[in-house]
Amino acid sequence: MPKQYAIQKQFIPVDPNTGDPLRTRRQIWVHKIGQWNRDTMTENDEIDEFDTLAEAQTRLDELTSSDPSSRVYRIAELVSGAYIAVE
């Protein structure tokens, strides 16, 4: 059963050199990128789901500070069977 909160990841990160013009904003959000690790033959990305907003915020902060790609992360809440971005 899905948990109440999840981290969504920007599918294509913003170009750190040029930024993101408004006309090309990257508004595709996923729960899992599915990066393949050739050494272990496994995926090295997980779906991050949490019971509380505080847990989700802690993980969001960890991901944001450790990702060198400038990818944007956001928290989504499960509402009527679908995840909706928390503003």
C-alpha positions in Angstrom: 0.0 0.0 0.0 1.4 3.4 -0.9 2.4 5.7 1.9 1.0 9.2 2.4 4.0 11.2 1.0 6.5 10.5 -1.7 9.5 12.3 -3.3 9.1 13.1 -6.9 12.2 13.8 -9.1 12.5 16.0 -12.1 12.9 13.6 -15.0 15.4 15.8 -16.9 17.6 18.1 -14.7 18.0 21.7 -15.5 21.1 22.6 -17.5 23.5 24.1 -14.8 25.2 26.3 -17.5 22.2 27.8 -19.2 19.3 27.5 -16.7 15.8 26.7 -17.9 14.0 29.3 -20.1 10.2 29.5 -19.3 9.3 27.9 -22.6 11.3 24.8 -21.9 10.6 24.2 -18.2 11.1 20.6 -17.3 7.8 19.7 -15.7 8.0 15.9 -16.0 8.0 14.3 -12.5 8.8 10.7 -11.7 9.1 8.6 -8.5 12.0 6.6 -9.9 14.6 7.3 -12.5 15.7 3.7 -12.9 19.5 4.3 -13.3 21.1 1.0 -14.1 24.3 0.0 -12.3 26.4 -2.1 -14.7 28.7 -3.4 -12.0 25.9 -5.0 -9.8 23.3 -5.5 -12.6 20.7 -3.7 -10.5 18.8 -0.4 -10.5 20.3 2.1 -8.1 17.3 4.3 -7.6 14.5 3.8 -5.1 11.0 5.1 -4.6 11.0 7.3 -1.6 7.7 7.1 0.3 7.0 8.2 3.8 4.2 8.2 6.5 4.9 11.8 7.6 5.6 15.1 5.9 8.6 15.6 8.3 10.2 12.4 7.1 9.6 13.3 3.4 11.1 16.8 4.0 14.2 15.3 5.6 14.8 13.0 2.6 14.1 15.9 0.2 16.8 17.9 1.9 19.2 15.0 1.7 18.6 14.5 -2.1 18.7 18.1 -2.9 22.1 18.7 -1.2 23.7 15.5 -2.5 22.7 15.7 -6.2 25.2 17.4 -8.4 22.9 17.4 -11.5 20.8 20.4 -10.4 17.7 18.1 -10.6 14.7 19.5 -8.7 12.9 17.4 -6.1 9.5 17.9 -4.6 7.2 16.3 -2.1 3.8 14.9 -3.2 0.9 13.8 -1.0 -1.4 10.9 -1.8 -4.9 12.3 -2.4 -7.8 10.2 -3.6 -5.3 7.6 -5.0 -3.0 10.0 -6.8 0.1 11.9 -5.7 -0.4 15.7 -5.8 2.5 18.1 -5.3 2.7 19.7 -1.8 3.1 23.5 -2.2 
